[in-house]
């Protein structure tokens, strides 16, 4: 790694003035929240030397997100931590909207698991954050510096130099790239001079966590009480979350009074004085989006790039999507596997979806708490009527209104088949599959943090040119042949033209649930190129794989002949 003369002079000057010793890394991450920690785990797995700085002296432990969705759980699976996080979740967590009188006018009860996990899961964020932080101990080349505050940055064509301040005073950290995952008030975003477009809701919400759940019912309830709307949510390990709207004449100090909190909890508890509070905090509901996610060698992620109201539980999950999208791209660039232009696709792929999730969250908030009282009456009447129609009710219950990530440009190649149902740019399914050794596993576990090329019933390399095979091997791709489960491991007679080495270098998996057959049966192109984040990058017929592969190489800024991909081993 090289830096310009000015960068070296900054570091030298810091040393001469007696400040802390300058540091270097390939990637610098500002912010040890869930997004920064997830990204650091990604980079650690790819062997990228990474430094995470955090202004606070320790991880945050106050009330935060309570919903982790299937996409985020799939990301946790990708960094090898889902099995540790899952015991701290409540799967199939329904969300029910109630009138002030208790009538349920909408219930979100998604039971699908096409990505391998329950679509809605309750969790307690500090527990998951702790697991993400502990996960970094697997990698000696990843460091976290607490009580280290970002101050400023300089960047040029060769790298980034950030000035930070720790307990020993200011010092510099030099890196190839930097990511600002430092929250809604992001100093990194401010240093880049980027606008944070949007607005803050006029009202605030008091969030209270109570131990040994005094309500005991499962799921999440949003009660549309016009006098004071509130939320009651069952969380793992016997924790109950309450959220109450703060009125105009109230502030955070108002809720420090014991009598005030008891009166507030009396709305939901018979004996509020017996409730044992774990923590409480007042929040604003913001809807904001950075006008850019990348400036040169610096990227924004998570709340630094976008903030949204809590009503769909997508603030946390949108940040995890950022980490999943950016992690593999940044690692591939730093390791010389792909060219830096692929980093442009991070913004083109993520910003529009973040905006869609903001719009959805704002809309749901207005339905839950209308700006005018008469609109609540209208809402209750309309929902009674719509519930008479099974198709409409199913659309709501199954959360089909949720905007799923779908990229139309970026690190992908649009299909030649012109169809709104094209899988390109969408997440691929993750069923359970059977290995030749008889193990039944989630499919991502067999692929690992790699590209994959899948085909139905044949060898995906059969018609691919040698140079393209070499490219995918250099990128660490896994080649997979999907078969009906009953055919797994069975070789046809050689007289039919199949030699025993016909599938050499190709992993065979059995379609144990029949979902892959259904997927391939609904799309005419039977070869699928998967990115490490499990987005379908391209599809092809067996006879067009070479042409599609070359187009995808250009879309991903493939530089030519990189060194073979190697992944870091856990310490």
ROFI-701781 format. One record per residue (C-alpha): residue number from 1; z negated, y, x; chain. Coordinates in nm, 3 decimals, decimal comma. Layout:
<rs>
(NUM; (Z; Y; X); A) ...
</rs>
This chain:
<rs>
(1; (0,000; 0,000; 0,000); A) (2; (0,097; 0,341; 0,138); A) (3; (0,006; 0,692; 0,034); A) (4; (0,151; 1,030; 0,112); A) (5; (0,007; 1,248; 0,387); A) (6; (-0,174; 1,463; 0,131); A) (7; (-0,348; 1,156; -0,010); A) (8; (-0,463; 1,044; 0,334); A) (9; (-0,585; 1,396; 0,412); A) (10; (-0,794; 1,404; 0,094); A) (11; (-0,963; 1,078; 0,189); A) (12; (-1,019; 1,192; 0,549); A) (13; (-1,166; 1,523; 0,436); A) (14; (-1,409; 1,340; 0,210); A) (15; (-1,532; 1,132; 0,502); A) (16; (-1,570; 1,437; 0,731); A) (17; (-1,789; 1,622; 0,479); A) (18; (-2,038; 1,338; 0,469); A) (19; (-1,957; 1,215; 0,124); A) (20; (-1,957; 0,848; 0,022); A) (21; (-1,700; 0,626; 0,191); A) (22; (-1,355; 0,627; 0,025); A) (23; (-1,250; 0,307; -0,148); A) (24; (-0,916; 0,139; -0,219); A) (25; (-0,785; -0,099; -0,483); A) (26; (-0,454; -0,194; -0,634); A) (27; (-0,568; -0,080; -0,981); A) (28; (-0,845; 0,162; -1,078); A) (29; (-0,982; 0,147; -1,434); A) (30; (-1,198; 0,427; -1,574); A) (31; (-1,430; 0,294; -1,842); A) (32; (-1,630; -0,030; -1,867); A) (33; (-1,593; -0,063; -2,243); A) (34; (-1,422; -0,360; -2,407); A) (35; (-1,071; -0,240; -2,320); A) (36; (-1,144; -0,168; -1,955); A) (37; (-1,334; -0,495; -1,914); A) (38; (-1,062; -0,699; -2,087); A) (39; (-0,795; -0,541; -1,869); A) (40; (-1,004; -0,606; -1,558); A) (41; (-1,036; -0,974; -1,655); A) (42; (-0,657; -0,992; -1,696); A) (43; (-0,597; -0,836; -1,356); A) (44; (-0,865; -1,049; -1,196); A) (45; (-0,693; -1,363; -1,319); A) (46; (-0,367; -1,247; -1,164); A) (47; (-0,535; -1,186; -0,829); A) (48; (-0,512; -0,805; -0,847); A) (49; (-0,776; -0,615; -0,650); A) (50; (-0,937; -0,395; -0,915); A) (51; (-1,217; -0,137; -0,933); A) (52; (-1,376; -0,038; -1,266); A) (53; (-1,581; 0,281; -1,278); A) (54; (-1,823; 0,366; -1,558); A) (55; (-2,008; 0,696; -1,597); A) (56; (-2,303; 0,532; -1,776); A) (57; (-2,566; 0,340; -1,579); A) (58; (-2,514; 0,024; -1,786); A) (59; (-2,314; -0,123; -2,072); A) (60; (-2,350; 0,051; -2,409); A) (61; (-2,592; -0,122; -2,647); A) (62; (-2,583; 0,090; -2,964); A) (63; (-2,410; 0,002; -3,300); A) (64; (-2,036; -0,029; -3,256); A) (65; (-1,750; -0,248; -3,382); A) (66; (-1,835; -0,546; -3,604); A) (67; (-1,491; -0,703; -3,657); A) (68; (-1,277; -0,895; -3,409); A) (69; (-0,946; -1,025; -3,545); A) (70; (-0,729; -1,325; -3,463); A) (71; (-0,508; -1,133; -3,220); A) (72; (-0,808; -1,014; -3,020); A) (73; (-0,961; -1,363; -3,016); A) (74; (-0,629; -1,492; -2,885); A) (75; (-0,651; -1,233; -2,609); A) (76; (-1,004; -1,349; -2,525); A) (77; (-0,864; -1,702; -2,511); A) (78; (-0,598; -1,578; -2,270); A) (79; (-0,860; -1,449; -2,025); A) (80; (-1,066; -1,766; -2,058); A) (81; (-1,362; -1,621; -2,250); A) (82; (-1,298; -1,709; -2,616); A) (83; (-1,516; -2,020; -2,603); A) (84; (-1,809; -1,803; -2,491); A) (85; (-1,747; -1,531; -2,750); A) (86; (-1,679; -1,759; -3,048); A) (87; (-2,045; -1,870; -3,092); A) (88; (-2,131; -1,502; -3,148); A) (89; (-1,882; -1,462; -3,436); A) (90; (-1,871; -1,539; -3,808); A) (91; (-1,519; -1,666; -3,891); A) (92; (-1,348; -1,610; -4,227); A) (93; (-1,538; -1,286; -4,280); A) (94; (-1,426; -1,147; -4,616); A) (95; (-1,419; -0,780; -4,703); A) (96; (-1,502; -0,690; -5,062); A) (97; (-1,471; -0,350; -5,229); A) (98; (-1,724; -0,292; -5,509); A) (99; (-1,766; -0,020; -5,769); A) (100; (-2,103; 0,155; -5,800); A) (101; (-2,185; -0,094; -6,077); A) (102; (-2,103; -0,393; -5,859); A) (103; (-1,758; -0,492; -5,988); A) (104; (-1,535; -0,630; -5,713); A) (105; (-1,203; -0,449; -5,743); A) (106; (-1,051; -0,587; -5,422); A) (107; (-1,140; -0,876; -5,195); A) (108; (-0,971; -0,945; -4,863); A) (109; (-1,005; -1,318; -4,802); A) (110; (-0,745; -1,421; -4,543); A) (111; (-0,763; -1,791; -4,465); A) (112; (-0,457; -1,813; -4,240); A) (113; (-0,484; -1,905; -3,872); A) (114; (-0,125; -1,887; -3,752); A) (115; (-0,237; -1,737; -3,420); A) (116; (-0,496; -2,007; -3,360); A) (117; (-0,802; -1,819; -3,485); A) (118; (-0,953; -1,694; -3,809); A) (119; (-0,787; -1,367; -3,907); A) (120; (-1,114; -1,179; -3,971); A) (121; (-1,432; -1,249; -3,771); A) (122; (-1,763; -1,064; -3,773); A) (123; (-1,923; -1,007; -3,434); A) (124; (-2,166; -0,779; -3,254); A) (125; (-1,975; -0,582; -2,993); A) (126; (-2,246; -0,545; -2,726); A) (127; (-2,272; -0,925; -2,708); A) (128; (-1,897; -0,959; -2,652); A) (129; (-1,895; -0,673; -2,400); A) (130; (-2,165; -0,848; -2,200); A) (131; (-1,955; -1,166; -2,187); A) (132; (-1,650; -0,966; -2,074); A) (133; (-1,857; -0,805; -1,799); A) (134; (-2,005; -1,136; -1,687); A) (135; (-1,654; -1,283; -1,685); A) (136; (-1,563; -1,054; -1,397); A) (137; (-1,808; -1,240; -1,172); A) (138; (-1,538; -1,509; -1,150); A) (139; (-1,332; -1,276; -0,930); A) (140; (-1,457; -1,149; -0,593); A) (141; (-1,169; -0,899; -0,585); A) (142; (-1,290; -0,713; -0,898); A) (143; (-1,574; -0,460; -0,868); A) (144; (-1,757; -0,258; -1,134); A) (145; (-1,928; 0,066; -1,031); A) (146; (-2,177; 0,195; -1,288); A) (147; (-2,316; 0,551; -1,281); A) (148; (-1,985; 0,659; -1,127); A) (149; (-1,819; 0,950; -1,302); A) (150; (-1,449; 1,036; -1,289); A) (151; (-1,387; 1,396; -1,180); A) (152; (-1,018; 1,446; -1,103); A) (153; (-0,702; 1,276; -0,986); A) (154; (-0,391; 1,337; -0,781); A) (155; (-0,085; 1,118; -0,788); A) (156; (0,249; 1,102; -0,615); A) (157; (0,532; 0,853; -0,576); A) (158; (0,313; 0,619; -0,373); A) (159; (-0,015; 0,603; -0,560); A) (160; (-0,315; 0,769; -0,724); A) (161; (-0,622; 0,918; -0,562); A) (162; (-0,916; 0,973; -0,796); A) (163; (-1,221; 1,178; -0,705); A) (164; (-1,536; 1,030; -0,854); A) (165; (-1,907; 1,094; -0,818); A) (166; (-2,174; 0,830; -0,779); A) (167; (-2,538; 0,825; -0,680); A) (168; (-2,446; 0,903; -0,317); A) (169; (-2,227; 1,196; -0,411); A) (170; (-1,852; 1,241; -0,457); A) (171; (-1,594; 1,013; -0,300); A) (172; (-1,236; 0,904; -0,353); A) (173; (-1,076; 0,585; -0,476); A) (174; (-0,711; 0,522; -0,389); A) (175; (-0,502; 0,288; -0,601); A) (176; (-0,145; 0,195; -0,680); A) (177; (-0,210; 0,257; -1,051); A) (178; (-0,488; 0,390; -1,270); A) (179; (-0,582; 0,323; -1,633); A) (180; (-0,796; 0,559; -1,838); A) (181; (-0,993; 0,344; -2,081); A) (182; (-1,276; 0,596; -2,090); A) (183; (-1,319; 0,664; -2,461); A) (184; (-1,222; 0,923; -2,718); A) (185; (-1,334; 1,216; -2,502); A) (186; (-1,142; 1,069; -2,207); A) (187; (-1,173; 1,284; -1,892); A) (188; (-0,869; 1,099; -1,758); A) (189; (-0,661; 1,209; -2,059); A) (190; (-0,784; 1,565; -2,010); A) (191; (-0,695; 1,553; -1,639); A) (192; (-0,341; 1,454; -1,739); A) (193; (-0,322; 1,749; -1,979); A) (194; (-0,226; 1,531; -2,276); A) (195; (-0,271; 1,636; -2,637); A) (196; (-0,489; 1,424; -2,868); A) (197; (-0,319; 1,482; -3,199); A) (198; (-0,490; 1,426; -3,535); A) (199; (-0,812; 1,524; -3,704); A) (200; (-1,178; 1,439; -3,753); A) (201; (-1,298; 1,346; -4,102); A) (202; (-1,521; 1,604; -4,269); A) (203; (-1,807; 1,357; -4,322); A) (204; (-2,022; 1,149; -4,089); A) (205; (-2,179; 0,805; -4,132); A) (206; (-2,525; 0,677; -4,044); A) (207; (-2,504; 0,326; -3,900); A) (208; (-2,814; 0,107; -3,907); A) (209; (-2,860; -0,248; -3,776); A) (210; (-3,149; -0,453; -3,915); A) (211; (-3,280; -0,780; -3,776); A) (212; (-3,362; -1,099; -3,974); A) (213; (-3,112; -1,010; -4,248); A) (214; (-3,314; -0,889; -4,550); A) (215; (-3,012; -0,935; -4,783); A) (216; (-2,886; -1,273; -4,669); A) (217; (-2,547; -1,280; -4,842); A) (218; (-2,240; -1,340; -4,623); A) (219; (-1,932; -1,119; -4,578); A) (220; (-1,876; -0,743; -4,581); A) (221; (-1,920; -0,518; -4,885); A) (222; (-1,792; -0,162; -4,923); A) (223; (-1,966; -0,004; -5,221); A) (224; (-1,778; 0,290; -5,373); A) (225; (-2,081; 0,480; -5,497); A) (226; (-1,969; 0,839; -5,569); A) (227; (-2,321; 0,969; -5,494); A) (228; (-2,337; 0,809; -5,148); A) (229; (-2,083; 0,540; -5,049); A) (230; (-2,223; 0,270; -4,827); A) (231; (-2,135; -0,050; -4,643); A) (232; (-2,338; -0,370; -4,618); A) (233; (-2,220; -0,629; -4,366); A) (234; (-2,361; -0,966; -4,263); A) (235; (-2,331; -1,011; -3,886); A) (236; (-2,398; -1,309; -3,659); A) (237; (-2,751; -1,411; -3,561); A) (238; (-2,916; -1,271; -3,873); A) (239; (-2,823; -0,907; -3,818); A) (240; (-2,737; -0,689; -4,120); A) (241; (-2,529; -0,373; -4,073); A) (242; (-2,565; -0,082; -4,317); A) (243; (-2,349; 0,230; -4,308); A) (244; (-2,429; 0,531; -4,528); A) (245; (-2,228; 0,847; -4,574); A) (246; (-2,408; 1,152; -4,438); A) (247; (-2,417; 1,441; -4,686); A) (248; (-2,328; 1,800; -4,594); A) (249; (-2,690; 1,918; -4,567); A) (250; (-2,794; 1,630; -4,339); A) (251; (-2,774; 1,585; -3,962); A) (252; (-2,883; 1,320; -3,714); A) (253; (-3,227; 1,476; -3,674); A) (254; (-3,277; 1,444; -4,050); A) (255; (-3,265; 1,066; -4,021); A) (256; (-3,535; 1,054; -3,753); A) (257; (-3,792; 1,088; -4,031); A) (258; (-3,940; 0,758; -4,149); A) (259; (-3,949; 0,863; -4,515); A) (260; (-3,581; 0,960; -4,506); A) (261; (-3,473; 0,624; -4,362); A) (262; (-3,685; 0,434; -4,613); A) (263; (-3,531; 0,631; -4,900); A) (264; (-3,185; 0,557; -4,763); A) (265; (-3,253; 0,185; -4,727); A) (266; (-3,402; 0,178; -5,077); A) (267; (-3,043; 0,188; -5,205); A) (268; (-2,991; -0,162; -5,064); A) (269; (-3,335; -0,318; -5,012); A) (270; (-3,624; -0,390; -5,245); A) (271; (-3,888; -0,331; -4,976); A) (272; (-3,730; -0,091; -4,723); A) (273; (-4,061; -0,043; -4,542); A) (274; (-4,047; -0,405; -4,425); A) (275; (-3,703; -0,376; -4,267); A) (276; (-3,709; -0,407; -3,888); A) (277; (-3,452; -0,166; -3,746); A) (278; (-3,276; -0,267; -3,426); A) (279; (-3,080; 0,053; -3,370); A) (280; (-2,921; 0,343; -3,557); A) (281; (-2,663; 0,609; -3,482); A) (282; (-2,448; 0,874; -3,656); A) (283; (-2,070; 0,848; -3,620); A) (284; (-1,769; 1,066; -3,696); A) (285; (-1,450; 0,908; -3,828); A) (286; (-1,157; 1,030; -3,623); A) (287; (-0,783; 0,974; -3,656); A) (288; (-0,619; 1,079; -3,332); A) (289; (-0,329; 0,970; -3,112); A) (290; (-0,240; 1,078; -2,758); A) (291; (0,108; 1,226; -2,736); A) (292; (0,179; 1,000; -2,437); A) (293; (0,031; 0,676; -2,308); A) (294; (0,172; 0,701; -1,956); A) (295; (0,209; 0,980; -1,701); A) (296; (0,352; 0,853; -1,374); A) (297; (0,112; 0,598; -1,231); A) (298; (-0,163; 0,663; -1,484); A) (299; (-0,187; 0,493; -1,825); A) (300; (-0,422; 0,542; -2,120); A) (301; (-0,564; 0,258; -2,328); A) (302; (-0,809; 0,207; -2,613); A) (303; (-0,993; 0,508; -2,756); A) (304; (-0,855; 0,725; -2,478); A) (305; (-0,510; 0,671; -2,632); A) (306; (-0,594; 0,639; -3,002); A) (307; (-0,891; 0,657; -3,240); A) (308; (-0,892; 0,545; -3,601); A) (309; (-1,142; 0,525; -3,889); A) (310; (-1,338; 0,203; -3,921); A) (311; (-1,215; 0,092; -4,264); A) (312; (-0,989; -0,183; -4,139); A) (313; (-1,192; -0,267; -3,830); A) (314; (-0,889; -0,203; -3,611); A) (315; (-1,017; 0,049; -3,356); A) (316; (-1,161; -0,222; -3,132); A) (317; (-0,874; -0,462; -3,195); A) (318; (-0,607; -0,201; -3,126); A) (319; (-0,766; -0,136; -2,788); A) (320; (-0,763; -0,507; -2,707); A) (321; (-0,391; -0,513; -2,800); A) (322; (-0,340; -0,238; -2,542); A) (323; (-0,508; -0,448; -2,274); A) (324; (-0,304; -0,756; -2,365); A) (325; (0,022; -0,561; -2,355); A) (326; (-0,052; -0,371; -2,034); A) (327; (-0,240; -0,637; -1,837); A) (328; (0,044; -0,874; -1,752); A) (329; (0,293; -0,592; -1,695); A) (330; (0,065; -0,411; -1,454); A) (331; (-0,015; -0,732; -1,267); A) (332; (0,353; -0,826; -1,238); A) (333; (0,441; -0,479; -1,101); A) (334; (0,153; -0,464; -0,853); A) (335; (0,234; -0,815; -0,731); A) (336; (0,602; -0,726; -0,688); A) (337; (0,730; -0,968; -0,954); A) (338; (0,875; -0,699; -1,181); A) (339; (0,990; -0,342; -1,126); A) (340; (0,774; -0,041; -1,227); A) (341; (1,010; 0,058; -1,509); A) (342; (0,858; -0,217; -1,724); A) (343; (0,547; 0,003; -1,753); A) (344; (0,751; 0,240; -1,970); A) (345; (0,763; -0,036; -2,232); A) (346; (0,384; -0,018; -2,271); A) (347; (0,407; 0,314; -2,453); A) (348; (0,724; 0,230; -2,647); A) (349; (0,568; -0,094; -2,772); A) (350; (0,211; 0,014; -2,838); A) (351; (0,215; 0,375; -2,957); A) (352; (0,406; 0,325; -3,283); A) (353; (0,186; 0,033; -3,388); A) (354; (-0,130; 0,230; -3,306); A) (355; (-0,001; 0,507; -3,532); A) (356; (0,063; 0,255; -3,812); A) (357; (-0,293; 0,122; -3,784); A) (358; (-0,431; 0,477; -3,792); A) (359; (-0,233; 0,553; -4,108); A) (360; (-0,355; 0,232; -4,274); A) (361; (-0,718; 0,301; -4,183); A) (362; (-0,697; 0,657; -4,317); A) (363; (-0,538; 0,535; -4,640); A) (364; (-0,803; 0,266; -4,697); A) (365; (-1,074; 0,525; -4,632); A) (366; (-0,931; 0,752; -4,900); A) (367; (-0,918; 0,464; -5,148); A) (368; (-1,278; 0,368; -5,065); A) (369; (-1,407; 0,725; -5,076); A) (370; (-1,161; 0,946; -5,270); A) (371; (-1,176; 1,321; -5,197); A) (372; (-1,221; 1,390; -5,572); A) (373; (-1,449; 1,202; -5,812); A) (374; (-1,184; 1,154; -6,082); A) (375; (-0,967; 0,961; -5,834); A) (376; (-1,239; 0,696; -5,816); A) (377; (-1,204; 0,641; -6,191); A) (378; (-0,826; 0,619; -6,152); A) (379; (-0,865; 0,370; -5,867); A) (380; (-1,096; 0,145; -6,069); A) (381; (-0,856; 0,142; -6,364); A) (382; (-0,548; 0,078; -6,153); A) (383; (-0,712; -0,209; -5,963); A) (384; (-0,818; -0,376; -6,287); A) (385; (-0,456; -0,367; -6,399); A) (386; (-0,306; -0,485; -6,068); A) (387; (-0,544; -0,782; -6,049); A) (388; (-0,364; -0,922; -6,352); A) (389; (-0,061; -0,992; -6,133); A) (390; (-0,108; -1,297; -5,903); A) (391; (0,157; -1,182; -5,652); A) (392; (-0,012; -0,843; -5,610); A) (393; (-0,356; -1,000; -5,586); A) (394; (-0,232; -1,248; -5,323); A) (395; (-0,074; -0,962; -5,125); A) (396; (-0,415; -0,792; -5,107); A) (397; (-0,631; -1,102; -5,059); A) (398; (-0,419; -1,236; -4,773); A) (399; (-0,398; -0,895; -4,603); A) (400; (-0,020; -0,894; -4,606); A) (401; (-0,031; -0,515; -4,601); A) (402; (-0,168; -0,517; -4,245); A) (403; (0,104; -0,390; -4,007); A) (404; (0,162; -0,671; -3,759); A) (405; (0,291; -0,575; -3,416); A) (406; (0,669; -0,586; -3,410); A) (407; (0,862; -0,433; -3,123); A) (408; (1,223; -0,331; -3,165); A) (409; (1,259; -0,204; -2,808); A) (410; (1,088; -0,268; -2,479); A) (411; (1,056; -0,583; -2,271); A) (412; (1,270; -0,792; -2,503); A) (413; (1,628; -0,876; -2,603); A) (414; (1,718; -0,840; -2,973); A) (415; (1,864; -1,150; -3,128); A) (416; (2,234; -1,174; -3,201); A) (417; (2,134; -1,296; -3,545); A) (418; (2,100; -0,980; -3,751); A) (419; (1,803; -1,037; -3,975); A) (420; (1,490; -0,852; -4,079); A) (421; (1,309; -1,182; -4,027); A) (422; (1,392; -1,198; -3,657); A) (423; (1,092; -1,325; -3,457); A) (424; (1,188; -1,119; -3,151); A) (425; (0,920; -0,860; -3,080); A) (426; (0,660; -1,045; -3,287); A) (427; (0,372; -1,267; -3,185); A) (428; (0,457; -1,636; -3,170); A) (429; (0,241; -1,879; -3,362); A) (430; (-0,030; -2,082; -3,192); A) (431; (-0,076; -2,422; -3,356); A) (432; (-0,272; -2,711; -3,216); A) (433; (-0,049; -2,947; -3,020); A) (434; (-0,089; -3,286; -2,857); A) (435; (-0,032; -3,352; -2,488); A) (436; (0,118; -3,667; -2,342); A) (437; (-0,237; -3,769; -2,248); A) (438; (-0,338; -3,754; -2,613); A) (439; (-0,543; -3,432; -2,600); A) (440; (-0,516; -3,195; -2,898); A) (441; (-0,540; -2,834; -2,785); A) (442; (-0,440; -2,483; -2,882); A) (443; (-0,092; -2,426; -2,746); A) (444; (-0,179; -2,117; -2,537); A) (445; (-0,421; -2,324; -2,332); A) (446; (-0,129; -2,535; -2,208); A) (447; (0,078; -2,228; -2,117); A) (448; (-0,194; -2,030; -1,940); A) (449; (-0,136; -1,665; -1,837); A) (450; (0,236; -1,725; -1,790); A) (451; (0,578; -1,680; -1,939); A) (452; (0,701; -1,979; -2,135); A) (453; (1,040; -2,107; -2,247); A) (454; (1,018; -2,340; -2,545); A) (455; (1,283; -2,547; -2,715); A) (456; (1,281; -2,787; -3,005); A) (457; (1,362; -3,147; -2,917); A) (458; (1,552; -3,089; -2,594); A) (459; (1,525; -2,971; -2,235); A) (460; (1,528; -2,587; -2,230); A) (461; (1,667; -2,595; -1,873); A) (462; (1,961; -2,824; -1,949); A) (463; (2,213; -2,542; -1,990); A) (464; (2,049; -2,272; -1,774); A) (465; (2,210; -2,166; -1,445); A) (466; (2,024; -2,242; -1,124); A) (467; (1,963; -1,875; -1,041); A) (468; (1,794; -1,819; -1,376); A) (469; (1,582; -2,131; -1,339); A) (470; (1,476; -2,003; -0,996); A) (471; (1,384; -1,664; -1,145); A) (472; (1,159; -1,814; -1,410); A) (473; (1,001; -2,050; -1,159); A) (474; (0,926; -1,749; -0,934); A) (475; (0,764; -1,574; -1,232); A) (476; (0,546; -1,879; -1,295); A) (477; (0,706; -1,971; -1,627); A) (478; (0,617; -2,292; -1,809); A) (479; (0,906; -2,490; -1,959); A) (480; (0,819; -2,673; -2,281); A) (481; (0,994; -2,921; -2,503); A) (482; (0,843; -2,942; -2,853); A) (483; (0,876; -3,279; -3,024); A) (484; (0,759; -3,437; -3,348); A) (485; (0,418; -3,576; -3,266); A) (486; (0,529; -3,938; -3,317); A) (487; (0,800; -3,901; -3,048); A) (488; (0,569; -3,770; -2,779); A) (489; (0,594; -3,963; -2,454); A) (490; (0,865; -4,198; -2,583); A) (491; (1,185; -4,227; -2,377); A) (492; (1,512; -4,329; -2,546); A) (493; (1,722; -4,606; -2,396); A) (494; (1,911; -4,495; -2,085); A) (495; (2,226; -4,639; -2,239); A) (496; (2,219; -4,342; -2,476); A) (497; (2,261; -4,111; -2,180); A) (498; (1,900; -4,012; -2,119); A) (499; (1,772; -4,080; -1,771); A) (500; (1,401; -4,118; -1,706); A) (501; (1,400; -3,784; -1,520); A) (502; (1,581; -3,594; -1,796); A) (503; (1,267; -3,390; -1,868); A) (504; (1,164; -3,341; -1,505); A) (505; (0,968; -3,015; -1,471); A) (506; (0,937; -2,974; -1,847); A) (507; (0,609; -3,008; -2,036); A) (508; (0,634; -3,211; -2,354); A) (509; (0,406; -3,133; -2,647); A) (510; (0,367; -3,298; -2,985); A) (511; (0,389; -3,086; -3,299); A) (512; (0,057; -3,217; -3,427); A) (513; (0,036; -2,988; -3,735); A) (514; (0,407; -2,963; -3,816); A) (515; (0,398; -2,585; -3,783); A) (516; (0,640; -2,566; -3,491); A) (517; (0,899; -2,769; -3,677); A) (518; (0,864; -2,531; -3,968); A) (519; (0,900; -2,229; -3,736); A) (520; (1,210; -2,362; -3,562); A) (521; (1,350; -2,477; -3,895); A) (522; (1,343; -2,120; -4,024); A) (523; (1,532; -1,965; -3,731); A) (524; (1,878; -2,071; -3,608); A) (525; (1,818; -2,011; -3,235); A) (526; (1,620; -2,300; -3,094); A) (527; (1,514; -2,168; -2,752); A) (528; (1,229; -1,916; -2,738); A) (529; (1,132; -1,694; -2,445); A) (530; (0,762; -1,606; -2,463); A) (531; (0,591; -1,330; -2,268); A) (532; (0,239; -1,378; -2,126); A) (533; (0,103; -1,182; -2,425); A) (534; (0,274; -1,439; -2,652); A) (535; (0,525; -1,192; -2,792); A) (536; (0,869; -1,344; -2,847); A) (537; (1,082; -1,171; -2,585); A) (538; (1,411; -1,335; -2,688); A) (539; (1,564; -1,632; -2,867); A) (540; (1,881; -1,820; -2,782); A) (541; (2,086; -2,126; -2,862); A) (542; (2,088; -2,394; -2,590); A) (543; (2,436; -2,283; -2,483); A) (544; (2,349; -1,911; -2,454); A) (545; (2,022; -1,939; -2,260); A) (546; (2,169; -1,818; -1,931); A) (547; (2,323; -1,507; -2,082); A) (548; (2,009; -1,422; -2,277); A) (549; (1,793; -1,490; -1,972); A) (550; (1,993; -1,242; -1,764); A) (551; (1,965; -0,978; -2,034); A) (552; (1,591; -1,031; -2,049); A) (553; (1,563; -1,002; -1,671); A) (554; (1,724; -0,657; -1,694); A) (555; (1,496; -0,554; -1,983); A) (556; (1,191; -0,653; -1,776); A) (557; (1,313; -0,476; -1,460); A) (558; (1,330; -0,799; -1,263); A) (559; (1,385; -0,689; -0,900); A) (560; (1,568; -0,989; -0,757); A) (561; (1,382; -1,249; -0,555); A) (562; (1,005; -1,193; -0,569); A) (563; (0,751; -1,420; -0,404); A) (564; (0,641; -1,719; -0,614); A) (565; (0,370; -1,631; -0,864); A) (566; (0,017; -1,740; -0,771); A) (567; (-0,290; -1,694; -0,988); A) (568; (-0,641; -1,623; -0,866); A) (569; (-0,887; -1,905; -0,869); A) (570; (-1,222; -1,841; -1,028); A) (571; (-1,503; -1,799; -0,780); A) 
</rs>
